[in-house]
């Protein structure tokens, strides 16, 4: 059977099926939902469907909020900017103190390195390198003798 024949067969069989029926409780539930939607209180509806008095009051409140905001926003901005400036100056002085302490620590570490560690470092490197070579030699000998890889 080819793909075209199979497609035609499936199409015919599906056309023969009866469409599914809606449950008997669907229509009453839909009607109840529509009725509940239409009986909502005025404040739960879109603003254009509010009573005219409440629309007027809401517009007046909105204008009042905008006017108060226009008057208070510049004052609030100044308060915020003053607060930020005070905190920034405190933060700047704290960062300066921390950088001075960090610079002192690095200077002390550099002095200790130059006075104590720098003269010893070449000898320590030679000791560590010779220990590494000894470990490699011991490992090679152990591998060849103990595990029979001669």
N, C-alpha and C positions, 0 to 999 in steps of 0.2 A: 504494500500500500504506500503510495507516494504522499508527500507532504500536502499537496493540493487536495487529494482525496480525503485525507484525514481531516483537514480543515473544513471541508464541505460537510463531512459526516458529523463533526462536532457542532457545526453551525446549525444543521438540521435538528439534531437532538436537543440543543439548547432552545430552539424556537418552539419545540413541542412542549416544553415544560410550562406549567402554569405559573403566573407571577405570584410571589408570596403575598399573603393577605396581611393587612394591618391588624394588630390586636384589637379586640372589641373595646378595650379601655382607652385607646389612644385618643379618639375624638373627645370624650368627656374631659380628659386631662388637658388637652389643648384648649378647649373652651374655658375651662376653669383658670388656666394660666392667662389667657387673654383678658378675662374678666378681672382677675387680680391686678393685671397690668393697668387696666383702665381705671381701677378704683384706688390707685396710689394716691398718697397725700400730695398737695401742691408742691412741697419742697423737694419731693423725690422725682419730680418731672423736669424736663429741660427748662432753662431759664425763660425762654420765649413763651412758655405756657403758664408761667406764674401769674397770679393776679397783678393788675396794673399797680396797685398800691405797693406791693412787695417789690416789684421791679424798681419803682421809684426810690424806695428806701435802700435797696441794695446799691443802686447807682450813687446815691448820696453818701453811703458808707464808703464806697470805693473811692469817690472823690476826696472824702475826708482823710482816708488812709494815705492817698497820694500826696495831699497837701502837707500832712504831718511828716511824711517821709521826706518831702522836699525841704522842709524846714530843719528836721533833725539829722538828716544824713550828713550835711557838712560838719555839724557839731560832733557827731559820732566819728567821722573820719579824723577830725583833729585829735580827739581823745585817743583813738587807736594809734595814730601816728606818733603822738607823744609817748604812749606806752611802748611802742616798738622802739623808738629812739632811746628810751631809758634802758630797755632790756638790751639793745644792741651795744650801748656803751659799756654796760656791765659785761656782756659777752666778749667784747673786744678786749677789755682789760684782763679778763680771765684767760683769753687765748694768748695775749702778750706774756702773761706770767708763766703760762705753761710752756711757751716757746723758749723763754729764758731758762727755765729749769731743764728743758730738753737739751738746749745748747750746753749748759753746764755739765750735764751727764755725758754728752758726747765728748766734750773736752777732757773730762776725767778719764773716760775710757781710752781715748787716744793717748793720754800721758801714760796710763798703766801699760798699754800695748807697747809703746816705744821704750819704756823703762824696763819692763820685766819680760813680756812675751816675745817681742821681736828678736832679742838676742838668743833666746832659747829655741825659737821656731825652727831654724835649719837643723839643729841637732835632734829635735823631736821628730822632724820629717824623716831623717835618716834612720832613727830607731823604728819608726812605724813601717818604713819601706823594708827594712831588714826583717822585721817580724812577718810581714806579708810574704816575702820571699821564702822564709823558713816554713810558713804554713803551706805554701804551694809545693815546696819540695817534699814535705812530710806527706801531704795528700797524694802526690804522685807516687811516692814510694809505697804508701799503704795500698793504693789502688793496684799497683803492679804485683806486690808481694802477697798481700792478704787475699785478694780476690782472684789471683792467678792470671792476671793479664800481663804476662811476661813477653 
